[in-house]
Amino acid sequence: NCGYEDGRLWFHCAREGRKIEALRRDSRVCVVAEADTRMVTSGQACDWTMKYRSVIAAGRAVIVEDPAEKARGMDVIMRHYAGPAGEYRVPSLERTLVVRIEIQDMTGKKSE
């Protein structure tokens, strides 16, 4: 569950776990996303290939604490999935961790 806007990637998750422990130790991140993956087979073992589109982004993750900024991040995520944005119950926002990734470098690649 993520959304992208203005050079920032937003996602939400549980408040605890390995991912959050890692982010608290070191905020540097690398994110990889793939789409339209398709294996192309051949009669020869080493002639197989993959078709795909991918993006790799590197940056710094920030755990968002401010309720207004958390709501903004959730709006970005909701718009990504065409859902309603705007009104969030306070208990829901309090128990949800929102992370903003400030993207510093991004590249894309495709094989068609």
C-alpha positions in Angstrom: 0.0 0.0 0.0 1.8 3.0 -1.3 1.4 6.2 -3.2 3.7 8.6 -5.1 3.5 12.3 -5.4 6.0 15.2 -5.9 9.2 13.1 -5.5 7.9 11.3 -2.4 6.8 7.8 -1.9 4.4 7.2 1.0 3.4 3.9 2.6 1.7 2.8 5.8 2.3 -0.2 8.0 2.1 -1.5 11.5 3.9 0.5 14.2 6.3 -2.4 15.1 8.2 -5.1 13.2 11.5 -5.8 11.5 11.0 -3.2 8.8 10.5 -0.4 11.3 13.4 -1.5 13.5 15.6 -1.4 10.4 14.3 2.1 9.4 15.0 3.4 12.9 18.6 2.1 12.7 19.3 3.5 9.2 16.9 5.6 7.2 18.6 5.0 3.8 16.3 2.9 1.6 16.1 1.4 -1.8 12.7 0.6 -3.3 12.1 -1.7 -6.3 8.8 -2.0 -8.2 8.1 -4.2 -11.2 5.1 -4.4 -13.5 4.1 -6.3 -16.6 6.4 -9.2 -15.9 6.2 -12.0 -18.4 8.5 -15.0 -18.9 9.5 -15.7 -22.6 10.4 -19.4 -23.0 12.5 -21.0 -25.7 13.5 -24.5 -26.7 17.0 -23.8 -25.4 17.5 -23.4 -21.7 19.7 -20.4 -21.8 17.5 -18.6 -24.4 14.7 -17.8 -21.9 14.2 -14.2 -20.9 11.8 -11.9 -19.1 9.8 -8.9 -20.3 9.1 -6.3 -17.7 9.0 -2.6 -16.6 10.8 -1.7 -13.4 11.8 1.3 -11.3 14.4 1.6 -8.6 14.4 4.5 -6.2 16.9 5.4 -3.5 16.3 7.9 -0.7 15.7 8.5 3.0 12.7 7.2 4.9 11.0 9.5 7.5 8.6 8.1 10.0 5.8 10.7 10.1 4.5 11.7 13.5 2.5 14.8 12.8 -1.2 13.9 12.5 -1.9 16.4 9.6 1.1 15.1 7.6 0.0 11.5 8.3 -3.4 12.3 6.9 -1.7 13.9 3.8 0.3 10.7 3.3 -2.8 8.6 3.6 -4.5 10.9 1.0 -1.7 10.2 -1.4 -2.0 6.5 -0.8 -5.8 6.5 -1.2 -5.7 8.5 -4.4 -3.3 6.0 -5.8 -6.0 3.3 -5.4 -8.9 5.6 -6.4 -10.3 5.6 -2.9 -11.8 8.4 -0.9 -9.4 10.8 0.7 -9.8 13.3 3.5 -11.5 12.0 6.7 -9.7 9.6 8.9 -10.8 8.4 12.3 -8.3 9.6 15.0 -7.8 6.1 16.5 -7.0 4.7 13.0 -4.3 7.4 12.3 -2.9 6.9 15.8 -2.3 3.2 15.4 -1.1 3.4 11.8 2.5 4.2 11.0 3.0 6.4 7.9 6.4 6.6 6.3 7.5 9.2 3.7 10.4 8.4 1.5 12.3 11.4 0.1 13.5 10.1 -3.2 17.0 11.2 -4.1 17.6 9.1 -7.2 15.3 7.1 -9.4 15.8 5.1 -12.6 13.6 2.9 -14.7 14.1 0.1 -17.1 12.0 -2.0 -19.5 12.4 -5.0 -21.6 9.7 -5.5 -24.2 
